[in-house]
């Protein structure tokens, strides 16, 4: 089974809204089912929430600029339909 989570969930607490994903990861792990937690770094579609800033030539980030982070498209992480 795969669960789409987020970077930061591995901290288990102190990451704001991501704490809910951490709780879900823990609950799924407790079921005894084999679970893979997919912790995507950043979705390209998140940029849509910052269009005005981008048009002004800025992009807010929470990590150091030289910290590597995978950027993905949501369709790349969605389960494939049969």
MOGIJO-V787239 format. One record per backbone hydrogen bond with DSSP energy under -1.0 kcal/mol. NH is the residue of the N-H (numbers start at 0). CO is the residue of the C=O. Records with the same first field share a line. If there is no record, write none. Layout:
# MOGIJO-V787239
NH = CO + CO
This chain:
# MOGIJO-V787239
2 = 35
4 = 37
6 = 39
8 = 5
10 = 7
11 = 8
17 = 14
18 = 15
19 = 16
21 = 17
22 = 18
23 = 19
24 = 20
25 = 21
26 = 22
27 = 23
28 = 24
29 = 25
30 = 27
31 = 28
35 = 0
37 = 2
41 = 69
43 = 71
45 = 42
46 = 43
47 = 44
48 = 45
49 = 46
53 = 49
54 = 50
55 = 51
56 = 53
57 = 52
66 = 63
71 = 41
75 = 72
76 = 73
